[in-house]
């Protein structure tokens, strides 16, 4: 498992999901779950992604992650259309535990309203939320 970390270049949803806005295209973001979320889940054994083309709504569930402890919904930090799914997680869902901000990313989304990002937490606010 990865060491606890919360990269400063990400935006955080209070439900322990993150978004990385593409530096080359502010209308695209990559989503995943935070170190805190994967640690709470324990060993991830299955990722059930949305289909490419699916429409996500900020604050709503878009996927499920199954661990040895539980099945948990993954919450979209922003709204938009899924343009890519991390297919590697089908064979290696443990990447969510090992590298939640790198190889463990879940989907890439074309954002419906990039200004929704203003409602997300920066790293300092997220760490405060965690206590």
Backbone bond lengths (Angstrom), bond angles and torsions (degrees), N, CA, C in turn:
res aa  C-N    CA-C-N  psi(-1)  N-CA   C-N-CA  omega(-1)  CA-C   N-CA-C  phi
1 X - - - 1.459 - - 1.524 109.96 -
2 X 1.292 114.52 150.14 1.458 121.67 179.01 1.530 110.17 -70.90
3 X 1.322 115.56 156.77 1.459 120.91 173.50 1.524 109.00 -76.54
4 X 1.332 116.07 153.37 1.461 121.08 179.30 1.520 109.84 -58.34
5 X 1.326 115.44 128.09 1.458 119.95 176.75 1.518 108.81 -161.66
6 X 1.334 114.21 155.14 1.455 122.05 179.03 1.531 107.14 -141.94
7 X 1.327 117.44 91.85 1.467 120.82 -175.48 1.529 112.74 -57.79
8 X 1.328 114.87 139.83 1.458 121.60 -177.34 1.526 113.00 -72.06
9 X 1.345 117.78 -17.89 1.463 119.60 -178.19 1.533 112.94 -84.84
10 X 1.336 117.60 1.07 1.457 121.39 -179.06 1.523 110.87 -101.62
11 X 1.340 114.45 160.17 1.453 121.98 169.48 1.521 106.89 -110.37
12 X 1.324 116.47 144.72 1.456 121.11 -171.32 1.532 111.70 -120.06
13 X 1.331 114.60 140.56 1.468 122.26 173.75 1.535 106.33 -97.40
14 X 1.324 118.77 143.92 1.469 120.42 -179.12 1.533 114.34 -58.40
15 X 1.341 117.95 -18.98 1.468 120.98 178.70 1.534 111.76 -86.58
16 X 1.341 116.61 15.85 1.474 123.18 172.84 1.526 113.96 74.91
17 X 1.308 114.12 37.22 1.459 121.85 174.51 1.524 107.30 -117.26
18 X 1.330 116.71 154.50 1.462 120.04 -179.91 1.527 110.97 -126.35
19 X 1.324 114.03 159.55 1.460 122.54 174.57 1.527 108.09 -133.34
20 X 1.314 115.36 135.27 1.465 121.84 173.67 1.529 106.61 -115.07
21 X 1.330 116.56 111.29 1.459 121.19 178.26 1.530 107.54 -73.55
22 X 1.327 116.49 131.15 1.466 122.06 -178.82 1.522 109.55 -63.65
23 X 1.323 116.69 126.63 1.467 120.04 -177.79 1.530 112.09 -67.96
24 X 1.321 118.05 -24.62 1.465 121.56 -179.75 1.528 112.73 -91.94
25 X 1.340 117.10 -19.39 1.467 121.48 -177.83 1.523 108.47 -147.72
26 X 1.325 116.82 97.60 1.470 121.54 -175.89 1.521 112.85 -64.78
27 X 1.340 117.75 -5.69 1.454 121.41 177.36 1.512 113.50 -91.48
28 X 1.344 117.15 4.19 1.465 122.31 -179.58 1.527 108.70 -125.88
29 X 1.333 116.31 140.22 1.461 121.01 176.84 1.521 109.77 -139.22
30 X 1.327 114.92 151.56 1.460 123.25 173.91 1.524 106.72 -104.23
31 X 1.354 116.54 138.60 1.465 121.83 -179.45 1.526 110.62 -116.39
32 X 1.327 114.99 153.55 1.454 121.98 172.96 1.516 109.07 -165.41
33 X 1.329 115.73 -172.66 1.467 120.42 175.95 1.518 109.20 -109.10
34 X 1.312 115.90 153.55 1.461 121.34 -175.33 1.533 111.90 -77.06
35 X 1.324 113.44 167.82 1.459 119.64 175.10 1.531 109.37 -56.53
36 X 1.331 117.01 -42.88 1.467 121.00 179.88 1.521 110.81 -56.88
37 X 1.340 116.99 -45.58 1.467 121.19 -177.82 1.513 111.66 -64.84
38 X 1.342 117.44 -46.18 1.460 118.49 -178.56 1.521 110.94 -67.96
39 X 1.335 117.41 -32.49 1.464 120.80 178.09 1.527 110.26 -67.08
40 X 1.332 116.95 -40.88 1.473 120.97 178.65 1.523 111.10 -65.95
41 X 1.330 116.49 -35.42 1.466 120.69 -180.00 1.524 111.98 -69.72
42 X 1.309 116.57 -37.85 1.463 119.98 -170.77 1.518 109.13 86.23
43 X 1.314 116.23 -160.64 1.464 121.40 -174.28 1.526 111.84 -62.24
44 X 1.336 116.22 115.98 1.463 121.49 179.73 1.527 108.84 -79.51
45 X 1.338 115.94 129.36 1.465 120.61 -177.66 1.529 113.15 -117.20
46 X 1.350 117.60 -10.90 1.463 119.34 -178.59 1.517 109.96 -159.92
47 X 1.343 116.12 139.43 1.465 122.95 175.38 1.515 107.69 -124.38
48 X 1.336 116.22 123.01 1.464 122.32 178.83 1.529 107.87 -107.82
49 X 1.344 116.83 96.59 1.462 120.30 -174.24 1.524 113.14 -83.54
50 X 1.326 115.79 165.71 1.463 119.75 170.75 1.530 108.32 -76.89
51 X 1.315 116.85 167.82 1.461 121.30 176.27 1.525 109.86 -81.02
52 X 1.333 115.56 150.39 1.458 119.07 170.12 1.527 107.13 -59.35
53 X 1.320 115.91 134.89 1.461 121.02 -176.55 1.514 113.49 98.02
54 X 1.349 117.36 -13.85 1.465 120.54 178.77 1.526 109.97 -64.79
55 X 1.332 115.59 146.25 1.457 121.48 177.31 1.525 108.53 -97.55
56 X 1.338 116.29 126.34 1.460 122.21 179.57 1.519 109.27 -105.01
57 X 1.329 115.57 145.56 1.462 121.56 176.97 1.519 108.22 -116.92
58 X 1.318 115.96 129.48 1.459 120.96 179.46 1.523 110.52 -51.80
59 X 1.319 116.05 131.22 1.452 121.60 178.53 1.509 114.94 86.41
60 X 1.341 117.52 -3.64 1.465 121.59 -179.53 1.526 109.97 -107.44
61 X 1.312 115.90 155.06 1.458 122.03 178.49 1.526 110.20 -68.32
62 X 1.350 115.94 138.74 1.464 119.37 176.31 1.525 113.47 -128.79
63 X 1.313 117.93 -10.02 1.461 121.57 -178.46 1.519 108.50 -158.51
64 X 1.346 115.02 171.33 1.465 120.46 174.07 1.515 109.36 -127.36
65 X 1.321 114.45 144.29 1.448 122.33 173.83 1.525 106.63 -120.11
66 X 1.322 115.44 128.18 1.458 120.00 179.02 1.518 108.42 -108.70
67 X 1.324 114.93 132.33 1.459 120.28 176.74 1.521 108.30 -121.85
68 X 1.320 115.26 178.83 1.459 118.62 177.25 1.528 110.74 -67.11
69 X 1.339 117.63 -16.52 1.462 122.42 -179.25 1.520 113.71 -94.81
70 X 1.349 117.30 -38.99 1.467 119.61 -168.89 1.521 110.99 -167.18
71 X 1.328 114.37 170.32 1.464 121.61 169.29 1.525 105.70 -107.63
72 X 1.329 115.85 129.39 1.462 120.31 -178.49 1.516 110.79 -126.45
73 X 1.318 115.02 144.71 1.452 120.39 175.27 1.527 108.88 -80.10
74 X 1.326 115.44 146.82 1.454 121.89 175.64 1.527 106.65 -104.18
75 X 1.330 116.42 129.21 1.459 122.45 -174.20 1.531 109.92 -99.70
76 X 1.321 115.49 134.43 1.467 120.76 178.03 1.528 109.77 -74.36
77 X 1.326 117.87 123.76 1.460 119.09 177.18 1.533 112.70 -74.20
78 X 1.341 116.65 -23.23 1.468 122.85 -178.37 1.521 109.15 -142.03
79 X 1.323 116.75 162.04 1.463 122.09 179.04 1.525 110.73 -91.68
80 X 1.329 115.63 149.51 1.453 119.40 175.18 1.513 112.20 162.72
81 X 1.339 114.62 -171.04 1.464 122.18 -178.85 1.525 109.99 -106.20
82 X 1.329 116.05 131.90 1.464 120.76 178.18 1.534 108.77 -67.84
83 X 1.336 116.06 122.52 1.466 120.51 178.78 1.529 111.74 -109.36
84 X 1.335 116.92 -14.34 1.466 120.59 177.37 1.519 108.71 -158.67
85 X 1.332 115.50 142.56 1.464 122.82 175.57 1.526 106.98 -117.49
86 X 1.305 117.14 141.16 1.463 121.22 178.09 1.529 108.88 -75.60
87 X 1.317 115.86 88.42 1.463 121.71 -177.86 1.516 113.97 -63.15
88 X 1.327 117.45 -23.33 1.464 120.55 179.76 1.526 111.68 -62.87
89 X 1.328 117.27 -23.74 1.471 119.86 -179.12 1.529 111.83 -69.83
90 X 1.336 117.38 -19.00 1.459 119.73 176.48 1.517 111.99 -62.99
91 X 1.327 116.59 -39.34 1.462 121.83 179.37 1.520 112.88 -92.96
92 X 1.334 116.76 -23.75 1.464 120.44 -175.10 1.529 111.02 -138.99
93 X 1.353 117.34 65.93 1.469 119.04 -178.73 1.525 112.76 -64.62
94 X 1.323 117.22 -17.65 1.457 120.78 178.90 1.529 112.14 -64.08
95 X 1.337 117.67 -15.02 1.467 120.14 175.46 1.522 110.75 -59.70
96 X 1.329 117.72 -26.41 1.467 121.48 177.12 1.521 109.57 -62.75
97 X 1.337 117.60 -37.17 1.460 121.46 176.64 1.526 111.40 -78.58
98 X 1.319 116.27 -43.53 1.462 121.31 -172.15 1.524 112.99 -72.72
99 X 1.323 117.56 -34.40 1.457 121.70 -173.34 1.529 109.72 -151.84
100 X 1.358 117.17 68.69 1.467 119.81 -171.97 1.527 114.66 -62.22
101 X 1.335 118.15 -20.98 1.462 120.54 -177.76 1.527 112.29 -105.60
102 X 1.313 117.17 -2.66 1.458 122.00 -179.50 1.514 109.87 -119.68
103 X 1.332 116.32 -102.80 1.470 121.36 -177.63 1.525 112.58 -62.18
104 X 1.331 118.30 -18.16 1.462 121.90 -178.93 1.517 114.97 -89.68
105 X 1.334 117.56 11.06 1.474 119.06 176.06 1.525 109.08 -59.52
106 X 1.317 117.64 156.31 1.465 121.04 -173.51 1.521 114.04 -109.47
107 X 1.333 117.91 -53.67 1.460 120.99 -178.45 1.532 110.17 -143.35
108 X 1.332 114.34 157.90 1.465 121.60 168.40 1.522 106.41 -113.45
109 X 1.330 114.83 139.45 1.458 121.53 -170.91 1.526 110.43 -131.80
110 X 1.333 115.63 135.96 1.468 121.05 168.71 1.519 104.96 -84.74
111 X 1.326 116.63 115.36 1.459 121.77 -172.11 1.525 112.40 -70.55
112 X 1.325 115.36 136.78 1.464 121.72 176.83 1.525 110.31 -76.17
113 X 1.342 115.71 -36.79 1.464 121.00 -177.53 1.525 108.28 -147.17
114 X 1.333 117.45 90.84 1.472 119.84 -177.39 1.524 114.11 -55.29
115 X 1.337 118.07 -23.08 1.466 119.56 -179.89 1.533 112.20 -68.40
116 X 1.342 118.03 -15.96 1.484 119.60 175.21 1.525 111.03 -57.56
117 X 1.319 116.96 -25.57 1.471 120.60 -179.09 1.526 111.66 -59.67
118 X 1.332 116.74 -24.72 1.467 120.48 179.42 1.527 112.23 -62.12
119 X 1.341 117.62 -22.32 1.465 121.95 -178.45 1.531 112.73 -86.52
120 X 1.329 117.36 -9.91 1.467 120.19 -178.75 1.526 110.74 -82.57
121 X 1.322 114.89 167.60 1.460 122.01 -176.99 1.522 110.78 -92.38
122 X 1.336 116.40 143.42 1.458 119.03 168.92 1.529 107.35 -83.06
123 X 1.328 117.27 176.26 1.459 120.17 -174.17 1.524 112.11 -60.66
124 X 1.326 118.83 -39.84 1.463 120.98 -179.32 1.522 111.08 -63.50
125 X 1.331 116.69 -44.31 1.471 120.22 179.54 1.522 110.93 -66.35
126 X 1.342 116.93 -37.87 1.465 119.82 179.30 1.525 110.60 -66.37
127 X 1.321 117.23 -44.08 1.473 119.93 179.23 1.528 110.41 -63.84
128 X 1.326 117.89 -34.49 1.472 121.17 175.61 1.531 109.85 -64.28
129 X 1.337 116.66 -42.66 1.461 121.49 177.20 1.531 111.01 -57.33
130 X 1.329 115.82 -40.38 1.463 120.24 -179.71 1.526 112.20 -69.11
131 X 1.323 116.62 -21.04 1.451 120.65 179.58 1.480 110.31 88.19
